[in-house]
């Protein structure tokens, strides 16, 4: 059995995982300020009376 490619495979897998996690984190947090702004505006808006 030949194991010469195992360290390279592991390295590429770790790098790919890191890049993937970074992209997911960026997508989840890129508009965080806008989301907070919308939530605060809804919370502070007076309730409509009928």
N, C-alpha and C positions, 0 to 999 in steps of 0.2 A: 504494500500500500504506500502511495506517495503522499506526503504531507507538506510539500514545499509551498503550496498555495494557501495553506491555512492561515498564516499570520496576515497575509495581504487581504484575504477574505474577511477576517475579523476586523481589521483596520477599516476597510471600506464600509462594513456593516455598522461599526460604531460611528463613523463620520456621517453616514446616511441617517442614522437614528438621531444624531444631534441636530442635523440640518432640518429634519422633519419636525422635531419638537420645537425648534426655533420658529419655523414657519407657522405651526399651529398656534403658538403663543402670540405671535405677531397678529395673526388673523383674529384672535379672540380679544386682544387688547388695543387694537389700533384706533377704535372709535370710542374708547372708554370715557373720555371727557364728554363727548356728545351724549352718550347714554346717560351719564350722571346728570347732565343738564336737563334732559327730557324728564327724567324721573323727579328731579327737584321741582321743575315747573309744574308737573302734575300734582305733586304733594302740596305745594304752596298755593295752588289755584283755589279760589273760594268755590264752595259747592254751589251749584245752581239751585235756586229755590223755585218751587212751583206755586 
